[in-house]
Amino acid sequence: MTRWIAEAAPRFVRGVRHYAGARPRAAPDRHIVWRGAPITSWAAFHAIVKTPDRALLGHLDEFRNSLLIAGCQRSGTTAVARLFKRANGIAACDFGEDDELDAALLLSGWVQRFTSGRHCFQTTYLNDRYHEYFEHGDFRLIWMVREPRSVVYSMLHNWKRGALNRLYDACGSVHDERQRTERSTLAGWIGPSRLDKACASYTAKTEQTHELRERLGDRIMIVDYDDLVLHREVLLPRLFEFAGIELDARLLEHLHGKSVRKGNNLAEWEAARVAELCAPAYRRARDACTIGSAHGA
């Protein structure tokens, strides 16, 4: 089966190491076992691992009491996940060059790594499969929201084109389909611009906030990234308390505000477009935050 998967995968997909052996192969000195063709890129993950019949969180229950970090892409989820991974008691489970991709492979069961301790995973990649959260109970989720100008700017200027296209195909295109009647005939023919793709993707991901809060209850904490950075001395202890992890004060140094105002780099017309398409979703999500300056802590 493993060999068939490797041979059936498109040869043009980067990030797949093809091999002929039928058995899972352990990587030397890293204590991992591959259950399919070794995957080293998101393009390969989406082409091979993310199939309708495979649960992306199918092995989550193997990692008891996990801490998950998610939200819309480019919303500070990587920074927050890496901050928690520095804490005492969190298992070192990363094995590749992209720690979120490592998480996706472990949680889907495509790779197995033998580690002990509590785990922290970044699960931003779930996108349209976020309902899988509701099929599990032994985890806590920190969900990040962020003002849209910074997110959209980062999507356009600090992200590969393929990453934005995959997010749009998974989430933004569904949102666009609902708004199709509002689009011009020309826009419908040539397709959305990269700016509109980013806006639709941001809105679709951010709108997941409400169902997650309603259905996960006290297992989710929602925080605005910019709030967290600006008030980290107050909010980070709250997040660590929610996660059940001891906070080392030195970790505060690893969360900085260098990217808080990056949205100011958008052109005036771009900022206006982002405000038109994304601001309502952001306001609703910010109202759903469980901690932050709007909640007194």
C-alpha positions as CSV (number, residue, x, y, z in Angstrom):
1,M,0.0,0.0,0.0
2,T,2.8,2.4,0.9
3,R,4.6,1.7,-2.4
4,W,1.3,2.2,-4.3
5,I,0.8,5.6,-2.6
6,A,4.3,6.7,-3.5
7,E,4.1,5.6,-7.1
8,A,0.6,7.0,-7.6
9,A,1.5,10.5,-6.3
10,P,2.0,13.0,-9.1
11,R,5.7,13.2,-9.9
12,F,5.5,17.0,-10.2
13,V,4.6,17.5,-6.6
14,R,7.5,18.9,-4.7
15,G,8.3,17.7,-1.2
16,V,7.7,13.9,-1.8
17,R,10.6,11.5,-1.4
18,H,9.6,8.4,-3.4
19,Y,10.9,5.1,-2.3
20,A,10.2,1.5,-3.3
21,G,10.1,-0.3,0.0
22,A,6.7,-1.7,1.1
23,R,7.4,-1.3,4.8
24,P,7.3,1.9,6.9
25,R,10.8,3.4,7.1
26,A,12.3,4.9,10.3
27,A,14.5,7.9,9.9
28,P,17.9,7.5,11.6
29,D,18.3,9.2,14.9
30,R,14.9,10.9,14.8
31,H,12.7,8.2,16.1
32,I,10.1,8.5,13.4
33,V,8.3,6.0,11.2
34,W,6.7,7.0,7.9
35,R,3.4,5.3,7.1
36,G,3.5,6.5,3.5
37,A,5.8,8.5,1.2
38,P,7.9,10.9,3.2
39,I,6.3,14.4,2.9
40,T,8.4,17.6,3.1
41,S,6.1,20.3,1.7
42,W,2.6,21.6,2.0
43,A,1.9,21.0,-1.7
44,A,2.7,17.3,-1.2
45,F,0.6,17.2,2.0
46,H,-2.5,18.6,0.2
47,A,-1.9,16.4,-2.9
48,I,-1.4,13.1,-1.0
49,V,-2.3,13.2,2.7
50,K,-5.4,15.5,2.7
51,T,-7.9,13.2,1.1
52,P,-11.7,13.0,1.9
53,D,-11.3,9.6,3.5
54,R,-8.5,10.5,5.9
55,A,-9.2,12.4,9.1
56,L,-6.5,15.1,9.6
57,L,-6.9,14.8,13.3
58,G,-7.4,11.0,13.2
59,H,-4.5,10.4,15.7
60,L,-5.1,13.4,18.0
61,D,-6.3,11.1,20.9
62,E,-2.9,9.4,21.0
63,F,-1.5,12.7,22.4
64,R,-3.4,13.1,25.6
65,N,-4.3,16.6,26.9
66,S,-2.7,18.3,23.9
67,L,-2.6,22.0,23.5
68,L,-3.6,23.2,20.0
69,I,-2.9,26.7,18.5
70,A,-4.9,27.8,15.5
71,G,-6.7,30.7,13.8
72,C,-6.4,32.4,10.5
73,Q,-3.1,32.0,8.8
74,R,-0.6,34.9,9.3
75,S,-2.3,35.7,12.7
76,G,0.5,35.0,15.0
77,T,-0.3,31.3,15.5
78,T,3.3,30.2,14.7
79,A,4.8,32.7,17.2
80,V,2.4,31.6,19.9
81,A,2.9,27.9,19.2
82,R,6.6,28.2,19.4
83,L,6.4,30.1,22.6
84,F,4.5,27.3,24.3
85,K,6.9,24.7,22.9
86,R,9.6,26.4,24.9
87,A,7.8,25.8,28.1
88,N,8.8,23.1,30.6
89,G,7.0,19.8,30.1
90,I,6.2,20.2,26.4
91,A,7.5,17.3,24.3
92,A,10.0,18.0,21.5
93,C,8.1,16.4,18.6
94,D,9.3,18.4,15.7
95,F,11.4,16.6,13.1
96,G,11.4,18.6,9.9
97,E,11.9,22.1,8.7
98,D,8.3,23.2,9.2
99,D,6.9,22.4,12.7
100,E,3.3,22.9,11.6
101,L,3.7,20.4,8.8
102,D,5.3,18.0,11.3
103,A,2.1,18.4,13.4
104,A,-0.1,17.8,10.4
105,L,1.8,14.6,9.6
106,L,1.7,13.3,13.2
107,L,-2.0,14.1,13.8
108,S,-3.1,12.5,10.5
109,G,-1.0,9.4,11.3
110,W,1.1,9.7,8.2
111,V,4.2,9.7,10.4
112,Q,4.7,8.3,13.9
113,R,7.2,9.7,16.4
114,F,7.9,8.1,19.7
115,T,7.9,10.9,22.3
116,S,6.7,11.2,25.8
117,G,5.2,14.2,27.6
118,R,2.5,16.7,26.7
119,H,2.3,18.0,23.2
120,C,1.6,21.4,21.6
121,F,0.5,21.4,17.9
122,Q,-0.2,24.2,15.5
123,T,-3.4,23.2,13.6
124,T,-4.0,26.3,11.5
125,Y,-3.8,24.0,8.4
126,L,-7.2,22.4,9.1
127,N,-9.0,25.1,7.2
128,D,-12.2,23.6,5.8
129,R,-11.8,20.5,8.0
130,Y,-12.2,22.5,11.3
131,H,-15.2,20.4,12.2
132,E,-12.8,17.6,13.1
133,Y,-12.2,19.5,16.4
134,F,-15.7,18.5,17.5
135,E,-14.9,14.8,17.1
136,H,-12.3,14.9,20.0
137,G,-12.5,15.9,23.6
138,D,-9.0,15.6,25.2
139,F,-7.4,18.9,24.1
140,R,-7.4,22.6,24.7
141,L,-7.5,25.1,21.8
142,I,-6.0,28.7,21.8
143,W,-7.6,30.5,18.8
144,M,-6.0,33.6,17.5
145,V,-7.8,36.5,15.8
146,R,-6.0,39.5,14.3
147,E,-7.0,42.7,12.6
148,P,-7.3,42.1,8.9
149,R,-4.9,44.6,7.4
150,S,-1.8,43.0,9.0
151,V,-3.0,39.5,8.0
152,V,-3.8,40.4,4.4
153,Y,-0.5,42.3,4.0
154,S,1.4,39.3,5.2
155,M,-0.5,37.0,2.9
156,L,0.4,39.1,-0.1
157,H,4.0,39.9,0.8
158,N,5.3,37.3,3.2
159,W,3.7,34.1,1.8
160,K,4.2,31.9,-1.2
161,R,1.5,32.2,-3.9
162,G,0.7,28.5,-3.6
163,A,-0.1,28.9,0.1
164,L,-2.6,31.6,-0.6
165,N,-4.2,29.6,-3.4
166,R,-4.6,26.5,-1.2
167,L,-6.2,28.5,1.5
168,Y,-8.5,30.2,-0.9
169,D,-9.5,26.9,-2.5
170,A,-10.3,25.4,0.9
171,C,-12.1,28.3,2.5
172,G,-12.2,31.6,0.6
173,S,-13.8,30.2,-2.6
174,V,-16.7,29.0,-0.6
175,H,-17.2,32.5,0.9
176,D,-16.8,34.0,-2.6
177,E,-19.5,31.6,-3.9
178,R,-22.0,33.0,-1.4
179,Q,-21.1,36.6,-2.5
180,R,-21.0,35.8,-6.2
181,T,-24.1,38.0,-6.9
182,E,-22.2,41.0,-5.7
183,R,-19.3,40.5,-8.1
184,S,-19.1,42.1,-11.5
185,T,-19.4,40.1,-14.7
186,L,-15.7,40.9,-15.5
187,A,-14.5,39.8,-12.0
188,G,-16.5,36.6,-12.4
189,W,-14.9,35.8,-15.7
190,I,-11.2,36.5,-14.8
191,G,-11.4,35.4,-11.2
192,P,-10.6,37.3,-8.0
193,S,-7.4,39.2,-7.6
194,R,-4.8,38.1,-5.0
195,L,-6.1,40.8,-2.7
196,D,-9.7,39.6,-2.9
197,K,-8.5,36.0,-2.5
198,A,-6.7,37.0,0.7
199,C,-9.7,39.0,2.0
200,A,-12.2,36.1,1.3
201,S,-9.8,33.6,2.9
202,Y,-9.4,35.8,6.0
203,T,-13.1,36.3,6.3
204,A,-13.9,32.6,5.9
205,K,-11.4,31.5,8.5
206,T,-12.2,34.2,11.0
207,E,-15.9,33.4,10.8
208,Q,-15.1,29.9,12.2
209,T,-14.5,31.6,15.5
210,H,-18.2,31.6,16.5
211,E,-19.0,27.9,15.9
212,L,-15.8,26.9,17.7
213,R,-16.6,29.0,20.7
214,E,-20.2,27.7,20.8
215,R,-19.3,24.1,20.5
216,L,-16.0,23.8,22.4
217,G,-17.1,25.9,25.4
218,D,-14.4,26.0,28.1
219,R,-11.9,24.1,26.0
220,I,-11.2,27.1,23.8
221,M,-9.7,30.5,24.6
222,I,-9.9,33.2,22.0
223,V,-7.5,36.1,22.0
224,D,-6.5,38.9,19.6
225,Y,-2.8,38.6,18.7
226,D,-2.2,42.4,18.8
227,D,-3.8,42.5,22.3
228,L,-1.6,39.6,23.4
229,V,1.6,41.3,22.2
230,L,0.8,44.7,23.6
231,H,-0.4,43.3,27.0
232,R,1.7,40.2,27.2
233,E,2.5,40.7,30.9
234,V,-1.2,40.4,31.7
235,L,-2.6,38.1,29.0
236,L,0.2,35.5,28.7
237,P,-0.2,34.3,32.3
238,R,-3.9,33.9,31.5
239,L,-3.2,31.8,28.4
240,F,-0.7,29.6,30.3
241,E,-3.2,29.1,33.2
242,F,-5.8,28.0,30.7
243,A,-3.3,25.6,29.1
244,G,-2.3,24.2,32.5
245,I,1.3,25.0,31.9
246,E,3.7,26.8,34.2
247,L,4.9,30.1,32.8
248,D,8.5,30.9,32.9
249,A,8.8,34.7,33.0
250,R,11.7,34.6,30.5
251,L,9.2,33.4,27.8
252,L,7.8,36.9,27.7
253,E,10.9,38.0,25.9
254,H,10.0,35.7,22.9
255,L,6.8,37.6,22.1
256,H,7.5,40.9,20.4
257,G,5.4,43.5,18.6
258,K,7.6,44.1,15.5
259,S,4.8,43.0,13.2
260,V,1.8,44.7,15.0
261,R,1.5,47.6,12.5
262,K,2.5,45.9,9.3
263,G,-0.9,46.6,7.9
264,N,0.0,50.2,7.6
265,N,2.2,49.2,4.7
266,L,-0.8,48.6,2.5
267,A,-1.6,51.1,-0.2
268,E,-4.6,53.3,0.6
269,W,-6.9,51.6,-1.9
270,E,-5.8,48.2,-0.6
271,A,-6.6,49.2,3.0
272,A,-10.0,50.5,1.9
273,R,-10.7,47.2,0.2
274,V,-9.7,45.2,3.2
275,A,-11.9,47.3,5.4
276,E,-14.8,46.8,3.1
277,L,-14.5,43.0,2.9
278,C,-12.9,42.0,6.2
279,A,-13.7,44.5,9.0
280,P,-17.2,43.1,9.8
281,A,-15.9,39.6,10.3
282,Y,-13.0,40.9,12.5
283,R,-15.4,43.0,14.7
284,R,-17.6,40.0,15.3
285,A,-14.6,37.7,16.1
286,R,-13.1,40.3,18.4
287,D,-16.4,40.5,20.3
288,A,-16.1,36.7,20.7
289,C,-12.7,36.9,22.4
290,T,-12.6,35.4,25.8
291,I,-9.7,37.5,27.1
292,G,-8.2,40.8,26.1
293,S,-8.4,44.5,26.6
294,A,-12.1,44.5,25.7
295,H,-12.7,42.1,28.6
296,G,-10.7,43.8,31.2
297,A,-8.0,41.1,31.1
